[in-house]
């Protein structure tokens, strides 16, 4: 009896071991098959030609499909490759506080304005990250105020950002929303950036530039770079990615943007002094194909609608086709280039149309101890409140490097040329303007939860020979601004909520 029990036990252990080995071997073979499919099409054909008894079934692809990799996402989608990809696994809440004091040569942001004044700033942030097996939610609130000394004035800063994503076996859908109420168009100009994740000020957690159409991820570019006028902006985008096989995917996105300027007191002085409110609707669809682990190609079609008050611009319809190429070396380099035709229709008491082109090139490169970014875009915008639609060419460069163990250096340059799209009520008095900026930021870590920073920035907006907006914002055609800032930022250790 004892012998029979030993024999049965031996057969049971052998059977279980065989099953585990067979499952492991099947998974290993399947992973190798998927890897070959994504990296070498010739190897795929050769594998298909082998007898069925020697080839394991192809596995179901999903988040491990090469075309869905966060290191090299679809080139037609809104995500861009991240050179420093840090996957968060814990849910937490995290507050932050930033205090700064600036010396500003043109605090009122006027044309021809000059005169040194002090500007204090208090800004708080609260971030929430919640992770589930197939869904994530990131929420951020920024709020505070600026305190001007000459004349004394207090203005509020408010912004809210949301990013929510849900995933399934072969794709994902993401909702982005950024709402802001600001006095001068951007949190970042001259003040050392903002605390928190950067979702509320329009970065959407996607990295430095974000993907999509040329100009799509530039919400602050829709806000006029003049005057300290309260302005409200909201940008909401929903995008979906669906893999159709391990190396191909389709992408769909829809977005809405709004810019509203609270300058009724200036408009009462003269109709020529009014900034132009706008609404923007965008829908796009694309197809991406992974050539190998490093290269992708794709094509995007997009439709955009710009709406302005009827007296200032009516409606503008855009039809855009963009051919895309990307080259990515994980953790080292990301290059994305796109170009294509653009058809513009203008409707404002009449009808007109024209052809132009859109283009976008971005380069991220990481050196041994530093990293850089360079980009160029050509696109049609809502005009930033200055024109009822504008043709824009912009370029930017950024460089970041640690200096020793506790210091960090960041430098950036930016330039744009903006030309009016239609000769309707032109509040600026000119058909084009240029803007440029340059800045240097130094940060020092004073511990795990406290940073010291100092910033210098220079900015200029030039409108040629004419005085824009009837002189309401100054009696010159050029606005220059220099800002020097020192500040402290406190960011305590995040508190886990699970």
C-alpha angles and dihedrals in degrees: 000000000000090000092053091050091051091049092050091047091051091051091048093051092046092050093050092047091050091051093050092047092048092050092048092048091048092052092046092050091046092051091049089050092051091047092052091049093055098043108035124025091191092057088051092057092047091050091051090054093059121098115277092240090064099046124073118223115270110259124238106267123222134129089355092056107117093232090058096049113129087219090064111012123182110299091224094054132087096253123088127201114272116221091199102040111182113179112209116217104174129073114229149153121231130186126196137184130202127192122184143164123206138192105216125189093198108023093163090054092229132159107260090003118151138161129107116255138166122248121189122197136196118184130172130190135195121191131189125192119183121180129193128174094269105011138054133191125196118184129178136182124191122186140158145102146264121226116206120197104198103070098004111246137154120208128181130233120205132171137159127190134188133187119177126173134181124189136201133184096283106022151350144235124217134193120204125185130171122180124181141174109194140160099222110021103262142045094215107059110116098333107094099260127280133287121249133040097315095242096120095054094056106269091113092208090278101117133262100323113008124214132259131083121347106280095008094115096047104092094156088055087071091065121084113250093222136088130003094269121153108249133181123209133176128182120184124177132175119191134178132197123198123182113215094186135350093281105032135061141171122222131199128185137174127187145178128201131184132187121187126177122205097211101125092132091059092044089055089060094052136345087227090065097061121112114223120249118214146184124207129197123188134182124174140170130192147175123221128192125191110222093185138327092295108031134064136174128195148159129224132193119194138179121202131185123197117193125194134172104286094244092056108039118332111205135333123199121200128192112190133185117187128186111206138202128177134184119193134181107188112249094358117055141012122183123177124178130177136170137165148135124292126201117203126197120190122200118182113131086320141025134259135160140188143172125241137149138252127207141174133186125175129176128189118182130177119205125193093274105007144033137214141198130203128176145171129192136181115188147128117264136184089258101256091259092298100083132024089244127342141206106233134196114183137171133186141180132192135181130188129185137163115238107207121318101312108024128081129190126206126179130176143178128195136179135174137180116205125193125185116255098206134018098233126124098338109198095184098058093228137074099230145019138187129219131188140169141182131190147176125204128187121190128187124194108225092184138319094302107028133067132183118207139182125191139188121191136175124193136177135185116190128190101184118243100331128087105239128225095015092289094295091126096040140306099266136076094229130065117195128182133183122186131185116189139183123185152148128237123198119197113169123205109285117256116233116230100195 
